[in-house]
């Protein structure tokens, strides 16, 4: 009997494409269903703790930011040649920088001494911080892309000189979440003198979800819009939240996997919890008098006392599991250069003798306090500024102009090899010549200590996988253990 089924060793083109298309569609559908099932299992909190990419040495970060561009030549990078050639004209062409022509070479107005077992040279401006040099790794060869405060500050905060990019704190909380669900994952603590240049753009989430934006407050300025409205009692608010929770749960059951809604619900729930936790963490009344004196919070200098209280607040937030803190020492620019931040164009000596005492004791106390509480071993401290200053004085003044060609920042704490220095500027401190580094290197190193590979921490936005370090950055290995 002859079979009706004819054997075929090939498929017609149309049938082949139909079968392949159906198969690919089935695979895609299976993937989509798997992703949806996984999304339904995820916690609704966008800042729930997440594991690092590899074992981390740091669990949390404090970025101390000194706006105004702190002069490396008057603080942490000792240049004997600058002293020897004081008053001489700079050899070669005349330099024209941010505010115009530069004058002669100018030595630092302050004496330098060596401190610690490392013998690190530090100016006499910092009698307290000089005691901490063996816990600090100094990077003396950083370079910035801009000589203007706003863009340069953005680069140190976000990796880019333009607005719209996520801050380092946003990236870190996006990657790791937080250990405390009753406080913001990322906190920005402004200086008592006001907000820094660029304001919230320094702690923005950029194109990341809004949950990763920093929340700013300090001991004097509470979290905005946190207090209950007038006429509302705690009982009424509790009943209202219970009712809203019922509605949210019903909606979630009808719309499984609706992550946007659940993220918003989580944000409102965090705000409700912060009504109880935030006032407690900012209340320093239970701190001992010894602690207040240790930080300088009892100082007659009200600005120093205010910054000291912010340093104590920083420690309290770290104790409660906040992941990333930006702590500012200095505010926005004013009509008088160097009045509110470190931008000393005209009167370097009087400006820095006003700012240094505000920063010195409280910052050193924070380092020492974390160390004695056994927290420095897994807390990464970053001291940052946006660029450096010139080795010359500005023509017609006793200050220094902007210099993005070489400046100093430092790290301390978790995984940092204390008592080390990396890189250097030339003999006058003008340009990075030994191991010149970019800000992306500094960021890559910080992420590395948090257990994050800066090349793999990405977010797809506007047709490209973005990252904090853009297309550059290398870990500065000599300063880590």
VOFIVO-605222 format. One record per residue (C-alpha): residue number from 1; y, z, x. Coordinates in nm, 4 decimals, always signed. Example, Ala and Ser with C-alpha at 12.3 -4.5 7.8 and 13.67 -1.06 7.14 Angstrom:
2
PT   resi         yy         zz         xx
PT      1    -0.4500    +0.7800    +1.2300
PT      2    -0.1060    +0.7140    +1.3670
REM end
This chain:
481
PT   resi         yy         zz         xx
PT      1    +0.0000    +0.0000    +0.0000
PT      2    +0.3331    -0.0938    +0.1369
PT      3    +0.5878    +0.1871    +0.1699
PT      4    +0.9293    +0.1501    +0.0060
PT      5    +1.0896    +0.3512    +0.2859
PT      6    +1.1883    +0.1335    +0.5748
PT      7    +1.2152    +0.3088    +0.9158
PT      8    +1.5535    +0.2690    +1.0804
PT      9    +1.6402    +0.3451    +1.4400
PT     10    +2.0174    +0.3472    +1.3824
PT     11    +2.2855    +0.4280    +1.1227
PT     12    +2.5488    +0.1981    +0.9869
PT     13    +2.8980    +0.2918    +1.1103
PT     14    +3.0209    +0.4110    +0.7686
PT     15    +2.7191    +0.6355    +0.7162
PT     16    +2.7513    +0.7726    +1.0696
PT     17    +3.1154    +0.8707    +1.0175
PT     18    +3.0348    +1.0222    +0.6767
PT     19    +2.7607    +1.2427    +0.8147
PT     20    +2.9570    +1.3457    +1.1208
PT     21    +3.2612    +1.4260    +0.9078
PT     22    +3.0535    +1.6366    +0.6705
PT     23    +2.9005    +1.8244    +0.9616
PT     24    +3.2355    +1.8939    +1.1251
PT     25    +3.3752    +2.0089    +0.7933
PT     26    +3.0871    +2.2509    +0.7531
PT     27    +3.1499    +2.3912    +1.0998
PT     28    +3.5217    +2.4303    +1.0276
PT     29    +3.4494    +2.6005    +0.6955
PT     30    +3.2086    +2.8405    +0.8622
PT     31    +3.4706    +2.9289    +1.1252
PT     32    +3.7385    +2.9835    +0.8630
PT     33    +3.5108    +3.2092    +0.6579
PT     34    +3.4204    +3.4078    +0.9697
PT     35    +3.7875    +3.4514    +1.0587
PT     36    +3.8683    +3.5612    +0.7037
PT     37    +3.5845    +3.8135    +0.7060
PT     38    +3.7074    +3.9449    +1.0422
PT     39    +4.0653    +3.9674    +0.9115
PT     40    +3.9472    +4.1758    +0.6165
PT     41    +3.7823    +4.4195    +0.8561
PT     42    +4.0931    +4.4620    +1.0714
PT     43    +4.3070    +4.7682    +1.0377
PT     44    +4.6250    +4.6956    +0.8421
PT     45    +4.8412    +4.8591    +1.1107
PT     46    +4.9746    +4.5974    +1.3545
PT     47    +5.0257    +4.8680    +1.6182
PT     48    +4.6790    +5.0218    +1.6025
PT     49    +4.5469    +5.0962    +1.9540
PT     50    +4.3928    +4.7951    +2.1266
PT     51    +4.1899    +4.7903    +2.4490
PT     52    +4.3407    +4.6402    +2.7649
PT     53    +4.1965    +4.3256    +2.9187
PT     54    +4.0491    +4.5292    +3.2060
PT     55    +4.0563    +4.8967    +3.3116
PT     56    +4.4185    +5.0089    +3.3255
PT     57    +4.5891    +5.2606    +3.5497
PT     58    +4.8897    +5.3014    +3.3192
PT     59    +4.8744    +5.3998    +2.9529
PT     60    +5.2455    +5.4057    +2.8790
PT     61    +5.5749    +5.2801    +3.0246
PT     62    +5.9305    +5.4056    +3.0696
PT     63    +6.1834    +5.1415    +3.1684
PT     64    +6.5005    +5.3084    +3.2941
PT     65    +6.7744    +5.0457    +3.2696
PT     66    +7.1112    +5.0822    +3.4446
PT     67    +7.3411    +4.8121    +3.2992
PT     68    +7.6245    +4.6748    +3.5072
PT     69    +7.4265    +4.5712    +3.8161
PT     70    +7.3757    +4.8663    +4.0489
PT     71    +7.4686    +4.7919    +4.4105
PT     72    +7.1565    +4.8002    +4.6257
PT     73    +7.3823    +4.8381    +4.9312
PT     74    +7.5202    +5.1720    +4.8122
PT     75    +7.2015    +5.3249    +4.6772
PT     76    +6.8577    +5.2363    +4.8153
PT     77    +6.8728    +4.9569    +5.0794
PT     78    +7.0113    +5.0717    +5.4128
PT     79    +7.1884    +4.8083    +5.6250
PT     80    +7.3129    +4.9330    +5.9665
PT     81    +7.4686    +4.5933    +6.0359
PT     82    +7.6940    +4.6414    +5.7370
PT     83    +7.8323    +4.9569    +5.8988
PT     84    +7.8690    +4.7894    +6.2390
PT     85    +8.0613    +4.4903    +6.1017
PT     86    +8.2727    +4.6740    +5.8458
PT     87    +8.6110    +4.5053    +5.8023
PT     88    +8.5072    +4.1820    +5.9693
PT     89    +8.5205    +3.8478    +5.7887
PT     90    +8.1907    +3.7029    +5.6733
PT     91    +8.0791    +3.4318    +5.9161
PT     92    +8.0507    +3.0780    +5.7861
PT     93    +8.1922    +2.9508    +5.4598
PT     94    +8.3921    +3.1677    +5.2261
PT     95    +8.1843    +3.2875    +4.9346
PT     96    +8.3211    +3.2397    +4.5855
PT     97    +8.1233    +3.4455    +4.3383
PT     98    +8.1568    +3.5588    +3.9760
PT     99    +8.5185    +3.6813    +3.9920
PT    100    +8.6437    +3.4618    +4.2721
PT    101    +8.6891    +3.4751    +4.6495
PT    102    +8.5364    +3.7563    +4.8520
PT    103    +8.7125    +3.9530    +5.1234
PT    104    +8.5746    +4.1100    +5.4395
PT    105    +8.2469    +4.2898    +5.4914
PT    106    +8.2512    +4.6393    +5.3393
PT    107    +8.0167    +4.9226    +5.4358
PT    108    +7.9040    +5.1775    +5.1832
PT    109    +8.1519    +5.4641    +5.1279
PT    110    +7.8595    +5.7092    +5.1424
PT    111    +7.6412    +5.8394    +5.4233
PT    112    +7.2712    +5.7580    +5.4438
PT    113    +6.9828    +5.9915    +5.5265
PT    114    +6.6060    +5.9635    +5.5548
PT    115    +6.3857    +6.1548    +5.3117
PT    116    +6.0216    +6.2389    +5.2545
PT    117    +5.7182    +6.1664    +5.4669
PT    118    +5.7947    +5.7982    +5.4248
PT    119    +6.1366    +5.8401    +5.5885
PT    120    +6.3011    +5.6341    +5.3174
PT    121    +6.6766    +5.5840    +5.3582
PT    122    +6.8765    +5.6855    +5.0490
PT    123    +7.2500    +5.7274    +5.0035
PT    124    +7.3953    +6.0744    +4.9541
PT    125    +7.4794    +5.9716    +4.5956
PT    126    +7.1286    +6.0829    +4.4929
PT    127    +7.0402    +6.4306    +4.6269
PT    128    +6.7786    +6.4818    +4.3530
PT    129    +6.6152    +6.1381    +4.3425
PT    130    +6.5904    +6.1384    +4.7218
PT    131    +6.3323    +6.4167    +4.6833
PT    132    +6.1071    +6.1757    +4.4882
PT    133    +6.0883    +5.8853    +4.7355
PT    134    +5.7255    +5.9504    +4.8263
PT    135    +5.6320    +5.8782    +4.4639
PT    136    +5.8371    +5.5560    +4.4479
PT    137    +5.7710    +5.1969    +4.5532
PT    138    +6.0964    +5.0097    +4.6187
PT    139    +6.1226    +4.6327    +4.5771
PT    140    +6.4256    +4.5176    +4.7809
PT    141    +6.3870    +4.1415    +4.7446
PT    142    +6.4316    +4.0655    +4.3751
PT    143    +6.6358    +3.7642    +4.2671
PT    144    +6.7833    +3.6770    +3.9267
PT    145    +6.8622    +3.3435    +3.7599
PT    146    +7.2111    +3.4367    +3.6406
PT    147    +7.5168    +3.6099    +3.7863
PT    148    +7.6423    +3.7054    +3.4392
PT    149    +7.5489    +4.0429    +3.2899
PT    150    +7.4325    +3.9276    +2.9472
PT    151    +7.1845    +3.6575    +3.0529
PT    152    +7.0684    +3.8561    +3.3569
PT    153    +7.0007    +4.1633    +3.1432
PT    154    +6.8039    +3.9480    +2.9027
PT    155    +6.5967    +3.8176    +3.1906
PT    156    +6.5095    +4.1694    +3.3030
PT    157    +6.4302    +4.2702    +2.9438
PT    158    +6.2573    +3.9554    +2.8155
PT    159    +6.1876    +3.7282    +3.1137
PT    160    +6.4404    +3.4670    +2.9944
PT    161    +6.8183    +3.4291    +3.0205
PT    162    +6.8434    +3.2977    +2.6625
PT    163    +6.8268    +3.4859    +2.3324
PT    164    +6.5219    +3.4762    +2.1106
PT    165    +6.2406    +3.5845    +2.3413
PT    166    +6.0359    +3.9034    +2.3013
PT    167    +6.1158    +4.1976    +2.5227
PT    168    +5.8653    +4.3451    +2.7650
PT    169    +5.8200    +4.6394    +2.5284
PT    170    +5.7421    +4.3982    +2.2468
PT    171    +5.4786    +4.2206    +2.4551
PT    172    +5.3173    +4.5486    +2.5617
PT    173    +5.2953    +4.6911    +2.2098
PT    174    +5.1692    +4.3541    +2.0813
PT    175    +4.8902    +4.3713    +2.3387
PT    176    +4.8044    +4.7412    +2.3307
PT    177    +4.9428    +4.8968    +2.0126
PT    178    +5.0214    +5.2681    +2.0241
PT    179    +4.8388    +5.6012    +2.0240
PT    180    +5.0710    +5.7595    +1.7651
PT    181    +5.0895    +5.6119    +1.4164
PT    182    +5.3652    +5.8539    +1.3086
PT    183    +5.6286    +5.7304    +1.5538
PT    184    +5.7438    +5.3823    +1.6589
PT    185    +5.5273    +5.2182    +1.9228
PT    186    +5.8367    +5.0999    +2.1121
PT    187    +6.1525    +5.3095    +2.1372
PT    188    +6.4895    +5.2195    +2.2907
PT    189    +6.7082    +5.5174    +2.3829
PT    190    +7.0725    +5.4127    +2.4255
PT    191    +7.3116    +5.5887    +2.6610
PT    192    +7.5460    +5.8514    +2.5104
PT    193    +7.8327    +5.6116    +2.5904
PT    194    +7.7002    +5.3412    +2.3569
PT    195    +7.4704    +5.0408    +2.3356
PT    196    +7.4117    +4.8187    +2.6417
PT    197    +7.5265    +4.4563    +2.6718
PT    198    +7.3299    +4.2354    +2.4278
PT    199    +7.2457    +4.5443    +2.2212
PT    200    +6.9186    +4.5018    +2.0241
PT    201    +6.8394    +4.1720    +2.1986
PT    202    +6.7113    +4.3879    +2.4847
PT    203    +6.4396    +4.5401    +2.2650
PT    204    +6.3794    +4.2505    +2.0271
PT    205    +6.0395    +4.1267    +1.9089
PT    206    +6.1673    +3.7690    +1.9372
PT    207    +5.9126    +3.5343    +1.7849
PT    208    +5.6428    +3.8041    +1.7814
PT    209    +5.5857    +3.9785    +1.4476
PT    210    +5.8675    +4.2186    +1.3617
PT    211    +5.6348    +4.5185    +1.3989
PT    212    +5.6742    +4.4887    +1.7773
PT    213    +6.0509    +4.5296    +1.7859
PT    214    +6.1891    +4.8448    +1.9437
PT    215    +6.3408    +5.1202    +1.7301
PT    216    +6.6552    +5.2643    +1.8820
PT    217    +6.7666    +5.6260    +1.8571
PT    218    +6.8508    +5.9171    +2.0835
PT    219    +6.9157    +6.2886    +2.0512
PT    220    +7.2630    +6.2226    +1.9092
PT    221    +7.1968    +5.9138    +1.6941
PT    222    +6.9061    +5.9468    +1.4471
PT    223    +6.6906    +5.6570    +1.3340
PT    224    +6.8946    +5.4468    +1.0917
PT    225    +6.8114    +5.4547    +0.7178
PT    226    +6.5412    +5.7199    +0.7608
PT    227    +6.6927    +5.9977    +0.5519
PT    228    +6.6197    +6.0203    +0.1818
PT    229    +6.8877    +5.9050    -0.0620
PT    230    +7.1019    +6.1669    -0.2327
PT    231    +6.9501    +6.3103    -0.5487
PT    232    +6.5917    +6.2459    -0.4390
PT    233    +6.3561    +6.5409    -0.4006
PT    234    +6.0463    +6.5556    -0.1774
PT    235    +5.8262    +6.5862    -0.4848
PT    236    +5.9749    +6.2724    -0.6394
PT    237    +5.9281    +6.0763    -0.3170
PT    238    +5.5682    +6.1943    -0.2814
PT    239    +5.4895    +6.0869    -0.6375
PT    240    +5.6602    +5.7508    -0.5853
PT    241    +5.4684    +5.6825    -0.2629
PT    242    +5.1418    +5.7725    -0.4358
PT    243    +5.2169    +5.5298    -0.7181
PT    244    +5.3188    +5.2530    -0.4758
PT    245    +5.0021    +5.3090    -0.2751
PT    246    +4.7956    +5.2603    -0.5910
PT    247    +4.9731    +4.9313    -0.6647
PT    248    +4.9321    +4.8139    -0.3053
PT    249    +4.5614    +4.8955    -0.3032
PT    250    +4.5089    +4.7095    -0.6313
PT    251    +4.6900    +4.4046    -0.4953
PT    252    +4.4928    +4.4213    -0.1695
PT    253    +4.1655    +4.4264    -0.3620
PT    254    +4.2698    +4.1191    -0.5612
PT    255    +4.3940    +3.9400    -0.2476
PT    256    +4.1570    +4.0254    +0.0383
PT    257    +4.2678    +3.9200    +0.3834
PT    258    +4.6382    +3.9068    +0.2936
PT    259    +4.7449    +4.0409    +0.6344
PT    260    +5.1198    +3.9844    +0.5901
PT    261    +5.1315    +4.2160    +0.2907
PT    262    +4.9222    +4.4830    +0.4596
PT    263    +5.1402    +4.4694    +0.7707
PT    264    +5.4487    +4.5267    +0.5566
PT    265    +5.2759    +4.8117    +0.3733
PT    266    +5.1876    +4.9656    +0.7110
PT    267    +5.5530    +4.9440    +0.8197
PT    268    +5.6720    +5.1268    +0.5079
PT    269    +5.4027    +5.3889    +0.5501
PT    270    +5.5166    +5.4410    +0.9099
PT    271    +5.8733    +5.4907    +0.7864
PT    272    +5.7522    +5.7559    +0.5443
PT    273    +5.5606    +5.9375    +0.8185
PT    274    +5.8610    +5.9172    +1.0512
PT    275    +6.0670    +6.1154    +0.8010
PT    276    +5.8615    +6.4127    +0.9152
PT    277    +5.7784    +6.3269    +1.2777
PT    278    +6.1076    +6.1790    +1.4047
PT    279    +6.3265    +6.4852    +1.3342
PT    280    +6.0668    +6.7016    +1.5080
PT    281    +6.0523    +6.4949    +1.8258
PT    282    +6.4331    +6.4792    +1.8604
PT    283    +6.4734    +6.8550    +1.8047
PT    284    +6.5053    +7.0056    +2.1529
PT    285    +6.5650    +7.3609    +2.0290
PT    286    +6.2136    +7.4671    +2.1300
PT    287    +6.2596    +7.3512    +2.4886
PT    288    +6.3034    +7.6430    +2.7286
PT    289    +6.6320    +7.7182    +2.8981
PT    290    +6.4580    +7.6590    +3.2293
PT    291    +6.3683    +7.3061    +3.1176
PT    292    +6.7214    +7.2358    +2.9971
PT    293    +6.8630    +7.3535    +3.3321
PT    294    +6.5991    +7.1583    +3.5249
PT    295    +6.7071    +6.8321    +3.3575
PT    296    +7.0793    +6.9149    +3.3644
PT    297    +7.1066    +6.9315    +2.9852
PT    298    +7.3240    +7.2429    +3.0227
PT    299    +7.5805    +7.0605    +3.2408
PT    300    +7.9524    +7.0836    +3.1724
PT    301    +7.9546    +6.7075    +3.2231
PT    302    +7.8882    +6.6050    +2.8629
PT    303    +7.7704    +6.2554    +2.9618
PT    304    +7.5202    +6.3968    +3.2099
PT    305    +7.4029    +6.6531    +2.9537
PT    306    +7.3604    +6.3757    +2.6949
PT    307    +7.1576    +6.1565    +2.9293
PT    308    +6.9520    +6.4610    +3.0325
PT    309    +6.8661    +6.5273    +2.6674
PT    310    +6.7593    +6.1642    +2.6381
PT    311    +6.5298    +6.2134    +2.9391
PT    312    +6.3740    +6.5173    +2.7706
PT    313    +6.3339    +6.3112    +2.4530
PT    314    +6.1580    +6.0462    +2.6629
PT    315    +5.9060    +6.2997    +2.7891
PT    316    +5.8484    +6.4288    +2.4342
PT    317    +5.7858    +6.0761    +2.3050
PT    318    +5.5413    +6.0078    +2.5875
PT    319    +5.3547    +6.3297    +2.5078
PT    320    +5.3139    +6.2077    +2.1496
PT    321    +5.1629    +5.8744    +2.2493
PT    322    +5.4583    +5.6316    +2.2261
PT    323    +5.3601    +5.3259    +2.4286
PT    324    +5.6889    +5.1859    +2.5645
PT    325    +6.0335    +5.3426    +2.6070
PT    326    +6.3553    +5.1811    +2.7261
PT    327    +6.5894    +5.4532    +2.8543
PT    328    +6.9463    +5.3441    +2.9252
PT    329    +7.1846    +5.4982    +3.1779
PT    330    +7.5073    +5.3086    +3.1171
PT    331    +7.6508    +5.1216    +2.8221
PT    332    +7.8385    +4.8028    +2.7438
PT    333    +8.1274    +4.6623    +2.9444
PT    334    +8.4782    +4.7854    +2.8722
PT    335    +8.8291    +4.6625    +2.9445
PT    336    +8.8147    +4.8730    +3.2598
PT    337    +8.5416    +4.7563    +3.5007
PT    338    +8.2951    +5.0291    +3.5882
PT    339    +8.4126    +5.2748    +3.3246
PT    340    +8.1046    +5.2750    +3.0991
PT    341    +7.8430    +5.1182    +3.3274
PT    342    +7.7748    +5.0318    +3.6927
PT    343    +7.9918    +4.7184    +3.7066
PT    344    +8.2169    +4.8324    +3.9938
PT    345    +8.4452    +4.5360    +4.0678
PT    346    +8.7592    +4.7241    +4.1626
PT    347    +8.6961    +5.0902    +4.2442
PT    348    +8.3404    +5.1266    +4.3701
PT    349    +8.3757    +5.4785    +4.5097
PT    350    +8.5237    +5.6464    +4.2048
PT    351    +8.3000    +5.4511    +3.9664
PT    352    +7.9740    +5.5431    +4.1370
PT    353    +8.0777    +5.9019    +4.1909
PT    354    +8.1139    +5.9140    +3.8127
PT    355    +7.7836    +5.7396    +3.7293
PT    356    +7.5467    +5.8704    +3.9984
PT    357    +7.5572    +6.2397    +3.8949
PT    358    +7.4809    +6.1372    +3.5362
PT    359    +7.1638    +5.9537    +3.6441
PT    360    +7.0451    +6.1504    +3.9456
PT    361    +6.9284    +6.4953    +3.8348
PT    362    +6.7933    +6.4010    +3.4879
PT    363    +6.5992    +6.1000    +3.6191
PT    364    +6.4497    +6.2988    +3.9050
PT    365    +6.3626    +6.5782    +3.6618
PT    366    +6.1780    +6.3328    +3.4380
PT    367    +5.9660    +6.2155    +3.7322
PT    368    +5.8954    +6.5709    +3.8484
PT    369    +5.8277    +6.7015    +3.4982
PT    370    +5.5762    +6.4271    +3.4244
PT    371    +5.4099    +6.4970    +3.7573
PT    372    +5.3749    +6.8707    +3.7007
PT    373    +5.2375    +6.8042    +3.3502
PT    374    +4.9790    +6.5681    +3.5055
PT    375    +5.1247    +6.2728    +3.3123
PT    376    +5.2749    +6.0690    +3.5961
PT    377    +4.9272    +5.9526    +3.6985
PT    378    +4.9029    +5.7347    +3.3858
PT    379    +5.2721    +5.6788    +3.3066
PT    380    +5.4459    +5.3834    +3.4698
PT    381    +5.8159    +5.4362    +3.5462
PT    382    +6.0301    +5.1268    +3.6052
PT    383    +6.3865    +5.1619    +3.7323
PT    384    +6.5743    +4.8382    +3.6691
PT    385    +6.9136    +4.6731    +3.6821
PT    386    +7.0121    +4.3099    +3.6267
PT    387    +7.1225    +4.2008    +3.9786
PT    388    +7.2883    +4.3369    +4.2923
PT    389    +7.6340    +4.3321    +4.4521
PT    390    +7.7962    +4.1500    +4.7420
PT    391    +7.8146    +4.2888    +5.0993
PT    392    +8.1870    +4.2122    +5.0936
PT    393    +8.4667    +4.3585    +4.8885
PT    394    +8.6363    +4.1485    +4.6258
PT    395    +8.9626    +4.0086    +4.7499
PT    396    +9.2419    +4.2476    +4.6585
PT    397    +9.0098    +4.5290    +4.5464
PT    398    +8.7763    +4.8019    +4.6681
PT    399    +8.4752    +4.6905    +4.4675
PT    400    +8.1885    +4.4426    +4.4989
PT    401    +8.1250    +4.1248    +4.2997
PT    402    +7.7985    +4.0106    +4.1375
PT    403    +7.5062    +3.9018    +4.3544
PT    404    +7.1830    +3.7636    +4.1982
PT    405    +7.0504    +3.6488    +4.5384
PT    406    +6.9036    +3.9881    +4.6290
PT    407    +6.8768    +4.3317    +4.4691
PT    408    +6.6566    +4.6395    +4.4313
PT    409    +6.4401    +4.7816    +4.1535
PT    410    +6.1606    +5.0364    +4.1848
PT    411    +5.8394    +5.1641    +4.0280
PT    412    +5.6708    +5.5041    +4.0220
PT    413    +5.3689    +5.6623    +3.8620
PT    414    +5.0411    +5.5119    +3.7451
PT    415    +4.8802    +5.2920    +4.0090
PT    416    +5.1970    +5.2695    +4.2198
PT    417    +5.1694    +5.3240    +4.5940
PT    418    +5.4428    +5.5817    +4.6465
PT    419    +5.6536    +5.5926    +4.9614
PT    420    +5.6403    +5.2159    +5.0098
PT    421    +5.9000    +4.9413    +5.0341
PT    422    +5.8473    +4.5739    +4.9713
PT    423    +6.0703    +4.2884    +5.0805
PT    424    +6.4234    +4.2967    +5.2130
PT    425    +6.7524    +4.1164    +5.2026
PT    426    +6.9162    +3.9786    +5.5174
PT    427    +7.0900    +4.2038    +5.7717
PT    428    +7.4006    +4.2275    +5.5507
PT    429    +7.2176    +4.2569    +5.2199
PT    430    +7.3350    +3.9272    +5.0742
PT    431    +7.0165    +3.7287    +5.0184
PT    432    +6.6459    +3.8116    +4.9825
PT    433    +6.4708    +3.6821    +5.2949
PT    434    +6.1578    +3.8950    +5.3350
PT    435    +5.9052    +3.8401    +5.0555
PT    436    +6.1651    +3.7104    +4.8095
PT    437    +6.0548    +3.7855    +4.4540
PT    438    +6.1491    +3.6815    +4.1050
PT    439    +6.1732    +3.9060    +3.8012
PT    440    +5.8499    +3.7534    +3.6698
PT    441    +5.6719    +3.9099    +3.9712
PT    442    +5.8045    +4.2520    +3.8719
PT    443    +5.6911    +4.1982    +3.5118
PT    444    +5.3502    +4.0661    +3.6199
PT    445    +5.2954    +4.3782    +3.8301
PT    446    +5.3858    +4.6109    +3.5435
PT    447    +5.1484    +4.4278    +3.3075
PT    448    +4.8743    +4.4367    +3.5700
PT    449    +4.8983    +4.8165    +3.5908
PT    450    +4.8621    +4.8281    +3.2114
PT    451    +4.5384    +4.6327    +3.2343
PT    452    +4.6946    +4.3050    +3.1203
PT    453    +4.6755    +3.9645    +3.2881
PT    454    +5.0239    +3.8161    +3.2516
PT    455    +4.8827    +3.4619    +3.2439
PT    456    +4.6555    +3.5440    +2.9491
PT    457    +4.8956    +3.7540    +2.7414
PT    458    +5.0291    +3.4660    +2.5314
PT    459    +5.1590    +3.3877    +2.1838
PT    460    +5.1658    +3.0421    +2.0307
PT    461    +5.5183    +2.9561    +1.9189
PT    462    +5.6975    +2.6293    +1.8521
PT    463    +5.4235    +2.4136    +2.0002
PT    464    +5.3658    +2.6119    +2.3187
PT    465    +5.1803    +2.9213    +2.4354
PT    466    +5.4601    +3.1542    +2.5438
PT    467    +5.4330    +3.4508    +2.7770
PT    468    +5.6600    +3.7166    +2.9273
PT    469    +5.6467    +3.5565    +3.2725
PT    470    +5.6979    +3.1973    +3.1487
PT    471    +5.5310    +2.9689    +3.4073
PT    472    +5.5670    +3.1885    +3.7151
PT    473    +5.4966    +3.5394    +3.8350
PT    474    +5.2571    +3.6980    +4.0828
PT    475    +5.1412    +4.0582    +4.1059
PT    476    +5.3115    +4.2397    +4.3958
PT    477    +4.9885    +4.3815    +4.5364
PT    478    +5.1278    +4.5748    +4.8379
PT    479    +5.3019    +4.8272    +4.6099
PT    480    +4.9970    +4.9144    +4.3975
PT    481    +4.6958    +5.1260    +4.4842
REM end
